Amino acid sequence: MYNETVMDHFSNPRNVGVIEDADAVGEVGSPSCGDTTKVFLKVKDGKIVDIKFQTLGCAAAIASSSMLTEMAKGKTLEEAMKITRDEVAESLGGLPEKKLHCSNLAADALRKAIENYYNKHKIDWV
Ligand SMILES: [Zn+2]
């Protein structure tokens, strides 16, 4: 059902955990299958210097969160904001159609975390 890249990120997820003194946190849940993802950000000079995630969910949700953190690390908030759900799934080499909604959580949680950061620092964003 899953390709090798997905299985690799699922069985050996990158950047799992919590950042205790995170600058921003974003959490989303999927009502359809009960997966939840929480993303923690450490931001310095507008850049994501550290990112960790906690995901309760299926292989697709966990692999997507892992891939997303790899994609977002080192990027500016502006760049990270542009990471799409599709890009995450593509970077994983594709996911089964019915699992795409699980992979969407990762990009959504990151966006929420960035919004959280912008709101905290009263930065205008579009
Ligand atoms: Zn799921």
Residues whose N, C-alpha, C, O or C-beta is under 5 A from the ligand:
A	BS01	ZN	C33 D35 G57 C58 A61 C102
